[in-house]
Amino acid sequence: MSDFTLDGSELINNLKNMNKRVQIALNEIGDTTAQKMKTYAQTNHPWEDQSHSATDEITTEVKWEGTALDISITHGVDYGIWLETRESFDGKYQILEEARDSQIEEFRKMIKALKL
């Protein structure tokens, strides 16, 4: 007779810690994506800098909303909303959506690379 015995304790511990490891990996992907979005916006904005405040104060945030990872990019200056939405500018100074969209494919690739 031949026996095979598997000590499953390591496997069980790894499975117990999997959620934490996945969340850590997703946080790293979120942070990387946010930084790339910010760099894109600061490098490719369509306005001409006067004080550099609009460029320098572009900010990003990565946070969990329940089970959803939220990666956001915003203006840090009070007039940033007008750069993005003022009708008379007709989209001429918008950059935030473009910055977000510039990273979507790379974000997807990083998620797929996790091989979950």
PyMOL CGO cylinders between C-alpha atoms (Angstrom):
from pymol import cmd
from pymol.cgo import CYLINDER

trace = [
    CYLINDER, 0.00, 0.00, 0.00, 1.19, 3.51, -0.79, 0.3, 1, 1, 1, 1, 1, 1,
    CYLINDER, 1.19, 3.51, -0.79, 0.03, 6.54, 1.12, 0.3, 1, 1, 1, 1, 1, 1,
    CYLINDER, 0.03, 6.54, 1.12, 0.23, 10.19, 0.34, 0.3, 1, 1, 1, 1, 1, 1,
    CYLINDER, 0.23, 10.19, 0.34, -0.35, 12.66, 3.14, 0.3, 1, 1, 1, 1, 1, 1,
    CYLINDER, -0.35, 12.66, 3.14, -0.72, 16.37, 2.64, 0.3, 1, 1, 1, 1, 1, 1,
    CYLINDER, -0.72, 16.37, 2.64, -0.26, 18.78, 5.51, 0.3, 1, 1, 1, 1, 1, 1,
    CYLINDER, -0.26, 18.78, 5.51, -2.78, 21.41, 4.49, 0.3, 1, 1, 1, 1, 1, 1,
    CYLINDER, -2.78, 21.41, 4.49, -1.96, 23.88, 7.27, 0.3, 1, 1, 1, 1, 1, 1,
    CYLINDER, -1.96, 23.88, 7.27, 0.24, 26.08, 5.07, 0.3, 1, 1, 1, 1, 1, 1,
    CYLINDER, 0.24, 26.08, 5.07, -2.36, 26.07, 2.30, 0.3, 1, 1, 1, 1, 1, 1,
    CYLINDER, -2.36, 26.07, 2.30, -5.13, 26.92, 4.74, 0.3, 1, 1, 1, 1, 1, 1,
    CYLINDER, -5.13, 26.92, 4.74, -3.09, 29.78, 6.22, 0.3, 1, 1, 1, 1, 1, 1,
    CYLINDER, -3.09, 29.78, 6.22, -2.33, 31.10, 2.74, 0.3, 1, 1, 1, 1, 1, 1,
    CYLINDER, -2.33, 31.10, 2.74, -6.02, 31.01, 1.83, 0.3, 1, 1, 1, 1, 1, 1,
    CYLINDER, -6.02, 31.01, 1.83, -6.93, 32.80, 5.07, 0.3, 1, 1, 1, 1, 1, 1,
    CYLINDER, -6.93, 32.80, 5.07, -4.48, 35.58, 4.22, 0.3, 1, 1, 1, 1, 1, 1,
    CYLINDER, -4.48, 35.58, 4.22, -5.42, 35.76, 0.55, 0.3, 1, 1, 1, 1, 1, 1,
    CYLINDER, -5.42, 35.76, 0.55, -7.95, 38.59, 0.93, 0.3, 1, 1, 1, 1, 1, 1,
    CYLINDER, -7.95, 38.59, 0.93, -5.37, 40.71, 2.71, 0.3, 1, 1, 1, 1, 1, 1,
    CYLINDER, -5.37, 40.71, 2.71, -2.70, 39.99, 0.09, 0.3, 1, 1, 1, 1, 1, 1,
    CYLINDER, -2.70, 39.99, 0.09, -5.10, 40.77, -2.76, 0.3, 1, 1, 1, 1, 1, 1,
    CYLINDER, -5.10, 40.77, -2.76, -6.10, 44.04, -1.11, 0.3, 1, 1, 1, 1, 1, 1,
    CYLINDER, -6.10, 44.04, -1.11, -2.44, 45.01, -0.65, 0.3, 1, 1, 1, 1, 1, 1,
    CYLINDER, -2.44, 45.01, -0.65, -1.74, 44.23, -4.32, 0.3, 1, 1, 1, 1, 1, 1,
    CYLINDER, -1.74, 44.23, -4.32, -4.79, 46.22, -5.43, 0.3, 1, 1, 1, 1, 1, 1,
    CYLINDER, -4.79, 46.22, -5.43, -3.70, 49.16, -3.26, 0.3, 1, 1, 1, 1, 1, 1,
    CYLINDER, -3.70, 49.16, -3.26, -0.29, 49.10, -4.96, 0.3, 1, 1, 1, 1, 1, 1,
    CYLINDER, -0.29, 49.10, -4.96, -1.91, 49.01, -8.39, 0.3, 1, 1, 1, 1, 1, 1,
    CYLINDER, -1.91, 49.01, -8.39, -4.23, 51.85, -7.35, 0.3, 1, 1, 1, 1, 1, 1,
    CYLINDER, -4.23, 51.85, -7.35, -1.33, 53.96, -6.08, 0.3, 1, 1, 1, 1, 1, 1,
    CYLINDER, -1.33, 53.96, -6.08, 0.67, 53.34, -9.26, 0.3, 1, 1, 1, 1, 1, 1,
    CYLINDER, 0.67, 53.34, -9.26, -2.31, 54.19, -11.46, 0.3, 1, 1, 1, 1, 1, 1,
    CYLINDER, -2.31, 54.19, -11.46, -3.09, 57.35, -9.47, 0.3, 1, 1, 1, 1, 1, 1,
    CYLINDER, -3.09, 57.35, -9.47, 0.49, 58.57, -9.76, 0.3, 1, 1, 1, 1, 1, 1,
    CYLINDER, 0.49, 58.57, -9.76, 0.49, 57.94, -13.52, 0.3, 1, 1, 1, 1, 1, 1,
    CYLINDER, 0.49, 57.94, -13.52, -2.82, 59.81, -13.87, 0.3, 1, 1, 1, 1, 1, 1,
    CYLINDER, -2.82, 59.81, -13.87, -1.39, 62.77, -11.96, 0.3, 1, 1, 1, 1, 1, 1,
    CYLINDER, -1.39, 62.77, -11.96, 1.81, 62.82, -14.00, 0.3, 1, 1, 1, 1, 1, 1,
    CYLINDER, 1.81, 62.82, -14.00, -0.20, 62.63, -17.22, 0.3, 1, 1, 1, 1, 1, 1,
    CYLINDER, -0.20, 62.63, -17.22, -2.43, 65.55, -16.19, 0.3, 1, 1, 1, 1, 1, 1,
    CYLINDER, -2.43, 65.55, -16.19, 0.49, 67.68, -15.02, 0.3, 1, 1, 1, 1, 1, 1,
    CYLINDER, 0.49, 67.68, -15.02, 2.43, 67.02, -18.21, 0.3, 1, 1, 1, 1, 1, 1,
    CYLINDER, 2.43, 67.02, -18.21, -0.38, 67.24, -20.78, 0.3, 1, 1, 1, 1, 1, 1,
    CYLINDER, -0.38, 67.24, -20.78, -2.74, 69.93, -19.48, 0.3, 1, 1, 1, 1, 1, 1,
    CYLINDER, -2.74, 69.93, -19.48, -3.97, 72.24, -22.25, 0.3, 1, 1, 1, 1, 1, 1,
    CYLINDER, -3.97, 72.24, -22.25, -3.76, 75.52, -20.35, 0.3, 1, 1, 1, 1, 1, 1,
    CYLINDER, -3.76, 75.52, -20.35, -0.80, 77.86, -20.14, 0.3, 1, 1, 1, 1, 1, 1,
    CYLINDER, -0.80, 77.86, -20.14, 0.52, 78.05, -16.60, 0.3, 1, 1, 1, 1, 1, 1,
    CYLINDER, 0.52, 78.05, -16.60, 0.50, 81.45, -14.94, 0.3, 1, 1, 1, 1, 1, 1,
    CYLINDER, 0.50, 81.45, -14.94, 1.22, 80.66, -11.29, 0.3, 1, 1, 1, 1, 1, 1,
    CYLINDER, 1.22, 80.66, -11.29, 1.62, 76.87, -11.75, 0.3, 1, 1, 1, 1, 1, 1,
    CYLINDER, 1.62, 76.87, -11.75, -0.96, 76.35, -9.00, 0.3, 1, 1, 1, 1, 1, 1,
    CYLINDER, -0.96, 76.35, -9.00, -3.45, 74.54, -11.24, 0.3, 1, 1, 1, 1, 1, 1,
    CYLINDER, -3.45, 74.54, -11.24, -0.72, 72.14, -12.32, 0.3, 1, 1, 1, 1, 1, 1,
    CYLINDER, -0.72, 72.14, -12.32, 1.05, 71.69, -8.99, 0.3, 1, 1, 1, 1, 1, 1,
    CYLINDER, 1.05, 71.69, -8.99, -2.15, 71.14, -7.02, 0.3, 1, 1, 1, 1, 1, 1,
    CYLINDER, -2.15, 71.14, -7.02, -3.64, 68.33, -9.10, 0.3, 1, 1, 1, 1, 1, 1,
    CYLINDER, -3.64, 68.33, -9.10, -4.21, 65.59, -6.55, 0.3, 1, 1, 1, 1, 1, 1,
    CYLINDER, -4.21, 65.59, -6.55, -5.13, 61.93, -6.55, 0.3, 1, 1, 1, 1, 1, 1,
    CYLINDER, -5.13, 61.93, -6.55, -6.66, 59.69, -3.94, 0.3, 1, 1, 1, 1, 1, 1,
    CYLINDER, -6.66, 59.69, -3.94, -6.95, 55.92, -3.66, 0.3, 1, 1, 1, 1, 1, 1,
    CYLINDER, -6.95, 55.92, -3.66, -9.51, 54.55, -1.22, 0.3, 1, 1, 1, 1, 1, 1,
    CYLINDER, -9.51, 54.55, -1.22, -11.85, 51.67, -0.65, 0.3, 1, 1, 1, 1, 1, 1,
    CYLINDER, -11.85, 51.67, -0.65, -15.61, 52.27, -0.80, 0.3, 1, 1, 1, 1, 1, 1,
    CYLINDER, -15.61, 52.27, -0.80, -16.90, 49.00, 0.60, 0.3, 1, 1, 1, 1, 1, 1,
    CYLINDER, -16.90, 49.00, 0.60, -15.59, 46.41, -1.84, 0.3, 1, 1, 1, 1, 1, 1,
    CYLINDER, -15.59, 46.41, -1.84, -14.81, 48.94, -4.59, 0.3, 1, 1, 1, 1, 1, 1,
    CYLINDER, -14.81, 48.94, -4.59, -11.40, 50.50, -5.11, 0.3, 1, 1, 1, 1, 1, 1,
    CYLINDER, -11.40, 50.50, -5.11, -11.88, 54.18, -5.97, 0.3, 1, 1, 1, 1, 1, 1,
    CYLINDER, -11.88, 54.18, -5.97, -9.06, 56.03, -7.74, 0.3, 1, 1, 1, 1, 1, 1,
    CYLINDER, -9.06, 56.03, -7.74, -9.79, 59.72, -8.20, 0.3, 1, 1, 1, 1, 1, 1,
    CYLINDER, -9.79, 59.72, -8.20, -8.02, 62.72, -9.65, 0.3, 1, 1, 1, 1, 1, 1,
    CYLINDER, -8.02, 62.72, -9.65, -9.06, 66.28, -8.81, 0.3, 1, 1, 1, 1, 1, 1,
    CYLINDER, -9.06, 66.28, -8.81, -7.96, 69.87, -9.02, 0.3, 1, 1, 1, 1, 1, 1,
    CYLINDER, -7.96, 69.87, -9.02, -6.62, 71.36, -5.81, 0.3, 1, 1, 1, 1, 1, 1,
    CYLINDER, -6.62, 71.36, -5.81, -7.37, 74.94, -6.83, 0.3, 1, 1, 1, 1, 1, 1,
    CYLINDER, -7.37, 74.94, -6.83, -10.83, 76.41, -6.40, 0.3, 1, 1, 1, 1, 1, 1,
    CYLINDER, -10.83, 76.41, -6.40, -11.08, 77.40, -10.07, 0.3, 1, 1, 1, 1, 1, 1,
    CYLINDER, -11.08, 77.40, -10.07, -10.23, 73.88, -11.29, 0.3, 1, 1, 1, 1, 1, 1,
    CYLINDER, -10.23, 73.88, -11.29, -13.92, 73.06, -11.60, 0.3, 1, 1, 1, 1, 1, 1,
    CYLINDER, -13.92, 73.06, -11.60, -14.20, 75.80, -14.22, 0.3, 1, 1, 1, 1, 1, 1,
    CYLINDER, -14.20, 75.80, -14.22, -11.27, 74.47, -16.21, 0.3, 1, 1, 1, 1, 1, 1,
    CYLINDER, -11.27, 74.47, -16.21, -13.19, 71.21, -16.49, 0.3, 1, 1, 1, 1, 1, 1,
    CYLINDER, -13.19, 71.21, -16.49, -16.82, 72.32, -16.84, 0.3, 1, 1, 1, 1, 1, 1,
    CYLINDER, -16.82, 72.32, -16.84, -17.24, 75.94, -17.92, 0.3, 1, 1, 1, 1, 1, 1,
    CYLINDER, -17.24, 75.94, -17.92, -19.45, 75.90, -21.00, 0.3, 1, 1, 1, 1, 1, 1,
    CYLINDER, -19.45, 75.90, -21.00, -17.81, 78.90, -22.65, 0.3, 1, 1, 1, 1, 1, 1,
    CYLINDER, -17.81, 78.90, -22.65, -14.46, 77.03, -22.59, 0.3, 1, 1, 1, 1, 1, 1,
    CYLINDER, -14.46, 77.03, -22.59, -16.13, 74.23, -24.58, 0.3, 1, 1, 1, 1, 1, 1,
    CYLINDER, -16.13, 74.23, -24.58, -13.83, 71.60, -23.06, 0.3, 1, 1, 1, 1, 1, 1,
    CYLINDER, -13.83, 71.60, -23.06, -10.68, 73.46, -24.10, 0.3, 1, 1, 1, 1, 1, 1,
    CYLINDER, -10.68, 73.46, -24.10, -9.04, 73.18, -20.65, 0.3, 1, 1, 1, 1, 1, 1,
    CYLINDER, -9.04, 73.18, -20.65, -10.26, 69.76, -19.55, 0.3, 1, 1, 1, 1, 1, 1,
    CYLINDER, -10.26, 69.76, -19.55, -7.61, 67.25, -18.49, 0.3, 1, 1, 1, 1, 1, 1,
    CYLINDER, -7.61, 67.25, -18.49, -8.93, 65.06, -15.66, 0.3, 1, 1, 1, 1, 1, 1,
    CYLINDER, -8.93, 65.06, -15.66, -11.03, 62.63, -17.72, 0.3, 1, 1, 1, 1, 1, 1,
    CYLINDER, -11.03, 62.63, -17.72, -8.28, 62.38, -20.31, 0.3, 1, 1, 1, 1, 1, 1,
    CYLINDER, -8.28, 62.38, -20.31, -5.75, 61.63, -17.56, 0.3, 1, 1, 1, 1, 1, 1,
    CYLINDER, -5.75, 61.63, -17.56, -8.05, 58.95, -16.12, 0.3, 1, 1, 1, 1, 1, 1,
    CYLINDER, -8.05, 58.95, -16.12, -8.73, 57.41, -19.50, 0.3, 1, 1, 1, 1, 1, 1,
    CYLINDER, -8.73, 57.41, -19.50, -5.02, 57.37, -20.37, 0.3, 1, 1, 1, 1, 1, 1,
    CYLINDER, -5.02, 57.37, -20.37, -4.42, 54.78, -17.65, 0.3, 1, 1, 1, 1, 1, 1,
    CYLINDER, -4.42, 54.78, -17.65, -7.42, 52.46, -18.00, 0.3, 1, 1, 1, 1, 1, 1,
    CYLINDER, -7.42, 52.46, -18.00, -5.72, 49.93, -20.28, 0.3, 1, 1, 1, 1, 1, 1,
    CYLINDER, -5.72, 49.93, -20.28, -2.57, 49.79, -18.15, 0.3, 1, 1, 1, 1, 1, 1,
    CYLINDER, -2.57, 49.79, -18.15, -4.73, 49.38, -15.02, 0.3, 1, 1, 1, 1, 1, 1,
    CYLINDER, -4.73, 49.38, -15.02, -6.52, 46.43, -16.63, 0.3, 1, 1, 1, 1, 1, 1,
    CYLINDER, -6.52, 46.43, -16.63, -3.19, 44.83, -17.58, 0.3, 1, 1, 1, 1, 1, 1,
    CYLINDER, -3.19, 44.83, -17.58, -1.91, 45.13, -14.01, 0.3, 1, 1, 1, 1, 1, 1,
    CYLINDER, -1.91, 45.13, -14.01, -5.12, 43.55, -12.67, 0.3, 1, 1, 1, 1, 1, 1,
    CYLINDER, -5.12, 43.55, -12.67, -4.85, 40.68, -15.16, 0.3, 1, 1, 1, 1, 1, 1,
    CYLINDER, -4.85, 40.68, -15.16, -1.21, 40.17, -14.17, 0.3, 1, 1, 1, 1, 1, 1,
    CYLINDER, -1.21, 40.17, -14.17, -2.39, 39.29, -10.66, 0.3, 1, 1, 1, 1, 1, 1,
    CYLINDER, -2.39, 39.29, -10.66, -3.84, 36.08, -12.18, 0.3, 1, 1, 1, 1, 1, 1,
    CYLINDER, -3.84, 36.08, -12.18, -6.58, 35.75, -9.60, 0.3, 1, 1, 1, 1, 1, 1,
]
cmd.load_cgo(trace, "trace")
